[in-house]
Amino acid sequence: MLYLSQAIGRPVRDTLGETIGKVADLIVAIGDSYPPVTGIVVTTNGREIFLQWTAVSSLDASGAILSTTAIDIAKFHQRPNEIRLKLDLMDRQIVDIDGRKVVRVNDLRLDEVEGALHLVAVDVGASGLLRRLGIEGPWQTLARGLRREVPERYIDWEDVDPVERSIASVKLRVPHQGLAELHPADLATIIDQLSRSDRVGVIASLDDEAAADAIGEMEPETQVDILEDLEPERAADILEEMDPDEAADLVADLSDESREEILGLMERDEAEEVEELMAYAEDSAGGIMTTEFVAVPATLTAGQTIDRLRDLEPDVETIYYVYVTDTDDRLVGVLSLRDLIVAKPETVISTFMYAEPVALRTDASEEEVTEVVARYNLLAVPVVDSEGRLEGIVTVDDAMDTLLPQPTRRHMPRLFSRGSGSSDR
């Protein structure tokens, strides 16, 4: 077992015992579960040279001994599949998925595997930092005297992948799962701690839906940074997966140039939906409503309505309510799923719907929204225009969001699932 910090700066000697330089770095070839060391970088006479691992007879905490006296003094050029352990990984950040946090690489552990030296683990504990400072031994002695332990923590390299765009930062996979399996709030917390370029790398590794869910949990400033750093086509795809109200809020915060370009790349219907929501005042019912809801004609029977729901396969924020509209899209009633399920299939829904639903105008204030939701104990309240046409709904969690500061909102549980849905008017 050898730690990188134990090798860096140690002498490099030839077969005659003559010192030709010092160990500056180790090179590994990525791709294997445990990357093999392919060479060392040696500083000699003020320059760096690369020695193939086949030229190294041994390497330990006392330094390196070569198996030859002939060395190539050509300048070192790093190959695409190689990383320098000290330069590219030491002191860099990695994402600890299990711990839901970003940690720093304090040292790197190498072990002999099948006769070759391999990178096997990342040391992110206090012991690695003490080792690099050269005080691990004395500190361990002091700790034993105080009956305390110096924390050790390692991350197996098999669970580490380079993050796209920056080989210097790495993310840790959850064994047998993917980043998309994390709760969006946990993933958002992790991404918030990364550098701006590495955030984009993590988002690039997610599918559009998982990326949309994670971005939806982030701080507004981070959301904007990520969308503007992504390729416009990818940004448009992700926005299409977000709830229209969330997408509208985010697009409104983009620069004029980015907003125009991204909206132009979105599906026309979805872009128009976002643009319509952006037209409402931010602190109004129209500004916080979502246009994802289920609406059906009043002429349908209970059986036909259930069939319609099956056809739509709605993936909306809530289908606890089914809204009923007339031929002009005016709101005329509301159904609960319970009432719909227990009704006889041949019963026309207009005969058992609640015909006087509580509704708000699009220009209603946020205070009015929260008051109505609380007063009538609603999971969602419909929002209509001046002529009573159904424009959207405000869910209870979105209504509560208006009362909370932004940092607190991110930690509130969502009552309804996110995702793109359907409305049938």
N, C-alpha and C positions, 0 to 999 in steps of 0.2 A: 504494500500500500504506500502511495506517495501522494502528497498534496502539492498542488502547483506552487504554492507560496514557498515550499521547501526547496524547490528546484530553481526558481527565478533568482538570478544574480550569482548562482554558484559557478565555479570555474569549469571550463571545458578543456580537457587535456587530450593530447594525441597518444599514440601507442608508446611514445618515448617518455611520456609523463610531462611533456612541455605544455604549459598553459597557452592556448591560442585565443582565448576569449572567455566570455561569460554567457550563461543561458539567458536569453532575452524573452523567449516565448516557446511554447510548444504548439505544433500544428496537428489538428485532427481532421479526418475526412468524414463529413456528415453523411448520413444515410443509413448507417447501421444503428441497431438498438443501442450499442455501446461503441461510439466512434473510436477507431484505432488511431494511435499516434503515428503520423506519417513522416514527421521530421521535427527538427528543432531550429529555432532562429537564434543565431549566435551574434553577439556584438563583438567586433574585433577591429581595432584601429579606427574607432569612430564610425564604423559602418555595420550594417546588418547583412549577414550571409545565411543561406539556408542549407542545412545538411539533411540529406535523406536519412530516415530512421535506420536503414540498412548500414549506415556508416557509424552508428552508435553502438558501442559494445555494452554499455551499462549507463543507467541514470538513476541516481538516488539523491538523498539529501546532501551528500557531499559534492555532488556535481556530476558531470557527464564525462565518460571515457570513450574515445573514439576507437574504432577498429582499423583505422587507416591514418597515414600521415599525409596523404594527398587530399586536399579539399578544394572544392570549387568556390572561388571567391566572387563569382558573378552575383550581381545584386538580386535579392530575394523578390520574387513575384508570386503573390498568393493566387492559387487556382480557385475557380468558381465554387467547387464543392468543399473547400477547406475553410476552417475558421481558426483564428489565433485565440488560444484560450485566455491569455492575459489581456490582449487588446480588445477582443470582441465580447468576452463574457465577464471577466473580473469587474466587480463593482457595478455590474449592470442589473437592471430590474428583471425579475421574473414574476409571473402571475401564479400564485399558489391557489389553485381552484378549491382544494379541500378546505383551506383556511379562509377563502373568500377575501384575499388581500394580496397586495403587491409586496414582495420582499426583495432584498438585495443579495446578490451573490458575494459571499465573503471569501470563499475559496472553492477549489475544484479538486475532487478526489479521483485518483487514477489507480487502477489495479491491473495486475497481470492476468490476462484471460487467454488461455490456450497459447501460451508462450509469447504473447504480444501485450504491449501496454495499451490499455483502453481507458477512456473517460467513462466513469461509472456513476458519478453522483455530483450534486451541487451542494456545497456546505452553506447554509443560510443561518447557522446558529452563531452564538457568541463565541464559541470555541474557535471558529474559523477566523474571526476578526482578531482574537487574541494571538492566534498562531502567526498571523501576518505581521503583527506588531512585535513579535519576538518575545512575548511575555506569557505564553501559554503555560509553560512549566511552572514559573513562580506563582502565577495566578491559581493554577490547580492545587499547588501546595497550600496556598493561603485558604482556598476554598475548602479543602479537606480539613484544615485546622478549625474552620468555622462551621464545619459539618454542613456545608452547602455544596451544590453541584453547579458546574458551569454548563449552561444549556447547550446541548448538541442537537442539531437538526439538519437532516440531509434530505434531498429530493433526488430520487433515482433518475438517472439520465434517460432511461427508457420512457419516462413520462414527460419528457421535455422536447418541444419542437421550436424551431426558429419562427419568430413572428415575421410575416411578410413585410417587406420594405426595410427591415432593420434586423440584421443578423445579431446585433448587439443585445436585443431584448428577446426573451423567450417566454412562451406560455406553457403552462403545465396542463396536460390533458387529464380529465377524469378517466380512470381506467374503465374501458368497455363502454364509455359514453362519449358525448361530444360537448363542446361549449354550449350548444343549443339546449342541452338538458338542464342547464342551470336556470334558476328562477331569474327572470329578466331584471329584477331589482338587484340581485347579487352580481349579475354580469355587468350591470350599469355601474355599480360601485367599483368593480375591478377596472373597468375601462376608464372611469373618471380619474384613476390614479396613474394611468399611463401617459407617456409623452404623446403629443399631438400626432406624430407620424405613426406611432405604434397603435394608437386607437384605431386608425384607419386599417392597419394590418389585421387586427382582431375582427373588426366588422367585415372585412373582406373574406374571412374564413367562415362566416355564418351565412345561412340562406336568408332570403329577403324577409321572411316572416320573423325569424329569430332576431335579425338585425333591427327590424321595426319595433319589436317588443322591447328590446334592450334600450334603443334610442328613446323610446317613449318614457323610460324611467330616469333619464339623465337630466342634469341641470340644463336650462335653456341655452346657456353659453356653449356648453359642450355639444349639444345637439347641432347648433349652427356650425361650429368648427368642423364637426365630422361631415355634415352634408356638403359643406363647401370644399372639403378636401377630397371627397370621393369623386370618381368619374361621374359626370352629370347623368349618364344613362343609369348607373347603379343607384344614384340618389333618387332618381325618378321611380325606379322599381321599388325601392324601400318605402317611399312616401305612399305609393299605391297600396301597400300592405297596412298602413297605419289607419286608425280611425280618422275619418275626414276632418273632425274638429281638431284633433291633435296635429294632423298634417297642415291644416290651415294656419294654426298658431305658429308652427315651425317655419313654414314658407314665408309668413309675414315678417319674420325676423331675419331672413336671408338678405344679402345685398341685392340691389335691383338687378344687377347683371345675372347673378346666380338664379334668382327667382324666375326671371323671364326664360332663361335657358332650360331650367329643370321643368317648369310647367309645360314648356313646349315639347318635352320628351315624354310626358305622362300620357296615359290613355285619355282621349279627349273628354269622355264623360266624367272621369275622375278629376281631371284638371278643372273642368267647369264647376264641379261640385266644390272643390277647394276654393276656387275664386269667388263663388257665391257666398261661402261662409266668411271669407276675408272681408266681404263688403259690409258685414254687420259690425257694430261697435263691439270691441273686445269685452266690455263689461256688461253686455246685454245677453238675454236668453239666446238670441241668434248667434252671438259670438261664442257661446259655450256649448251649444247643442251639437249633437251628431245627427247626420242624415241617414244613419244606418238603423232602420226599424222595419217592422213588417206591417204592411197595410193591405187590406183586402176589400173588395166591393161588398156593399151591404146585401146584395142579392144572393150571395153564396149560402149554401147550407153548411152545417157543422162538418159533415163528411167531406164536402168539397174544400172547405177551408183547411182541414187537416191534410188533404191531398196536396193542396197548394203549398203548405209548409214543407211537405216532403220534397216537392219539386224544387222549391227555392233553396232547400238545405241552408237556411239562414245561419250565418256565423256572425251574428250581430252582438252588440254589447249586452242586450237583454231581449229575450222573447217571452218574458213573463207576461207581457201585454201584447195583444194583437189589435191594431187600430183599424177601425172601419171607416171607409170614406164613400162619398157618393160619386157620381159620374164626373163631377167637377173637382175632385180631389179634396173636397171639404170634409173636415172631421165630423162624423156624425155619431160615433160610438167607440167603445173600447171593450175588449174581451180579455178576461184572464184565461190562461191556459187551462186552469182547473175547470172553469165553466165550459170551455170548448170541448174538453175531453169527456165530461160527464153528460153532455147534451146528446140527444138521439141524432144519429147521422143525417136524417132527413130534415131536421129542424133548421129553418132559415135563421141565420145569425142575428138578423135585425130584430127578432122576436125575443131574444134573451141577452142581447148586448146591453151595456150600460149606456143609455142614450144621452146622458148629459155629463160627458167627461170633463174633468177639470183641465183647463188648458191655459197657456200663456201666450201673449203676443211676442213676436220676435224682438220687439223693442223693450220688453220688460227688463227691469234691472236685476242684477245678481241677487240683491236682497229680496226681491219679490220671488225669485226662483226658489231660494232656500226656504223662504217662509211657506210657500205652497207645498213644497216637498215635505216639510216637517209637519204642517198642519194636517195634511191629508194622509200622512204616512205612506207616501208613494215610493215605488222603486224607480219610477221614471215619470216625467210629466211631459205631455205633448206640447209642441210649440207651433203656432199657426200664424199666418199672415193676417193682414187687415180684413180679408174676406173669408177667413176661416179655413183656408187651405192648409193642410198639414205639411209643415216644412222640415220638422225634425223632432227630436226628443232630448231632454236633459235628464241623464241618469242621476241617481242619488249620490254616487261617488263623485261625479263631476260637479254636482251642486255643492257638496261638502268641500271640494277642492278650493272653491272660491273663498272659503272662510279661513283657509290655512296658509301659512307662509310656504314658499316653494320648497325649502329643504324638508319640511315636515310632510308635504304631499307625497314625496317619493317613498316614504316609509309606511304610508297608509295602505292597508290591503285593498286590492281591487275586488269589488263585489261581482263584477262581470268579466267574462273573457274578452280579450282583444282579438281583433282580426277583421278582415273585410267581410262585409255581409251584403244582404240584398233587401231592397224594398220593392214592393209591388203596389203601385198606386192606381 
